[in-house]
Amino acid sequence: MTIIRFGYIIRSIETDKEDLKMRTKRYISGLDNSRKIRVICNGVGFYTTVKGAFDMAFHDQRVAVTSVLTSLGNDQYLPEGKRPTGLGTHVKVFNHEGKQVSVEVQVDLM
């Protein structure tokens, strides 16, 4: 397909079946959706994937885990030897009632 505007070729695209495939949404930049993670949230630990972190039942914990994952995802662009494999912190978030709560969260990349 060729796009011509005012007599000039703006863009020429060769269509192929490979080009038409849709890519899946990447939830966290720098991390694959299927990347396994270990999460400890307020003393309760479990294993999940990056995509599974967005399906957590409790809003406070989901926001805390995804914010830590975002930090870890941004750190994946650092040089190979300086990339962290986990992060533990206190995150203050607002719950569904509008009150600020503190969530202790630790996320480790597996």
Residue pairs with C-beta under 8 A, 6 or more apart in sequence:
1 12
1 13
1 15
2 9
2 11
2 12
2 13
3 9
3 10
3 11
3 12
3 13
4 10
13 19
24 33
25 33
26 32
26 33
27 33
27 50
27 51
27 53
27 54
28 50
28 66
28 69
28 70
28 72
28 73
29 73
29 74
30 72
30 73
30 74
30 75
30 76
30 77
31 50
31 69
31 72
31 73
31 76
31 109
32 50
33 49
33 50
33 51
34 49
34 50
34 51
35 49
35 50
35 109
35 110
36 47
36 48
36 49
36 109
36 110
37 47
37 48
37 49
37 50
37 53
37 69
37 107
37 108
37 109
37 110
38 45
38 46
38 47
38 107
38 108
38 110
39 45
39 46
39 47
39 48
39 53
39 65
39 105
39 106
39 107
40 88
40 104
40 105
40 106
41 61
41 64
41 65
41 103
41 104
41 105
41 106
42 61
42 103
42 104
42 105
43 104
47 110
50 69
53 62
53 65
53 66
53 69
54 62
54 66
56 62
56 65
59 93
59 95
59 96
60 93
60 95
60 101
60 103
61 103
61 105
63 91
63 93
63 103
64 91
64 93
64 103
64 105
65 105
65 107
67 91
68 87
68 89
68 91
68 105
68 106
68 107
69 107
71 87
72 84
72 86
72 87
72 107
72 109
75 83
75 84
76 83
85 108
85 109
86 106
86 107
86 108
86 109
87 106
87 107
88 104
88 105
88 106
88 107
89 104
89 105
89 106
90 102
90 103
90 104
90 105
91 102
91 103
91 105
92 100
92 101
92 102
92 103
93 100
93 101
93 103
94 100
94 101
95 101
